[in-house]
């Protein structure tokens, strides 16, 4: 029955709206794709489940019908992705020892939270020296270095959350846990503990996932200010003073505190095999250079208990059956249009909802070299709105991709804006981010709220109401009344942007102030 459902809708999607051209995106086909992918039979498209199998089968059938080539390893459609689920088997134990030799037990969930980050789930560390590293940030182009030449081998690092005020109010890569753990791991740290300066601790015993060969510290954690103050008092100081010095930057450098930390963590591990799906159109003149369109196919599965209506399936129609559909229809447009000079990749990644894991795996195991990848254009949630004067992006001011998109939008009488919520740091929260970390200029479009009819006074509350009603809610299901006007207009611009990159000999670049510029320069050198 399921096979019949998929086959019937596939035929409808392929034939119902007529032949595609590079200049049109069919609202009917987009809707049909979303209807299939968010069907109850897919059970929320959680990685490693029957919902994954159905999703990948549908995507493959669509690409085969379009006549695209498989883009995975060795001529396959799929890239294997190894996920590992960690589940605490008991509460962790921990203690710290001061210079007088007195050991102080820490209560898990109150004085400290600890989680395994990699490995087999067990961590046993005895008397590891504790280092206070301020923000734990190294940002050469901003003149900030919390570490200097400190050696962290076998040590535990305590860091502040966020970023220095000198970096501006908007979150950036340097304030992210990924950068901080990456820096600590590179210097040999066994653990990274973030200082929670406000609010009470809450136990963290929920299952979490990572990729199977993640390069990371052995464990992570958080401690409240009360715990940190007790530690500082034992050293004859005040934590508040140490925090103030770290925030000032300048001469501050990470230093050993004289304290030692012991932890014992036990978590069970479960390997969850999953997959990215990749299709491609080989370039005509530069086939070994690449432009990537990406979207995550997964969602969050099912709720532990049904709601009052009996519904327990997070169907994920908007997030992200819509973006998945957009990438498929982008492929159709490329197939119908002028063949691109660079190879164009259509990448559907797994486990975005578990922490951007499918794109993290791809960036760590790229099927196509990142140094030869010109750009990534990521589609996560198409706008379901009437016509807008704007196309929004996350993280404006980062790359020349924005300049190209702004020029194309202006030709259509539209303009480019930010997402309107820079404090949320959305640029670092979807799959394009892992391409950026790998040095590839990456763009993430979003919903514009300046409506042609009514302006922002109508558009912003319209968008906010949609987010409140559907985002990660059980009722994010296919609806017959989707308005694809803005989505189709945005897809047209993203097609023109990607095709322009594919047909250019130039390489998009990060702007000089972007956090990823140095990584791209290294890629340029490797490519040359």
Order of alpha helices (4+ residues) and beta strands (2+ residues): alpha-alpha-alpha-beta-beta-beta-beta-beta-beta-beta-beta-beta-alpha-beta-beta-beta-alpha-alpha-beta-beta-alpha-beta-alpha-beta-beta-alpha-beta-alpha-beta-alpha-alpha-alpha
